[in-house]
Amino acid sequence: MDQPMLSQAMLGQAMLELDAGDPGGRVLRFPAAWLRDNCPCADCRDPVTGQRLLDLAGSADPVIASASASAGP
């Protein structure tokens, strides 16, 4: 089965939107707060326990300042 290819990405300060490029016209939306809360990088998670190092409770809403992408396997 062929996997749909990403056809478009739109980046705003509070949301990342990805057009999945499938026939159903599906658009995936990721709020900045969700992206920050689920970030797996070593700056955001303890490398041994996986525990979040940042506490978003009571902080200002995160802003997407930049983004990068890489091709998957």
C-alpha positions, 0 to 999 in steps of 0.5 A: 500500500502506498503511503500518502505524501505530504503535499503542503505544510503551513506554519503559524505562530500557534499552529502547524498544519500539514496537508496529508495529500491523500484523496480525502483531503485530510489536514493534520493540525498540531497546536504549538502547545501540543508540539512542545508538550510532546517534543522528544528532544534531549532539551525537552525530555530526560534522556534516561527516564523520558520525563518532561523537563519543561512544565507548561502549566502557568506559562505563556502559550508557546510560539512556533519560532521555526521548524525543520523537516526530514524525510522518514524511512 
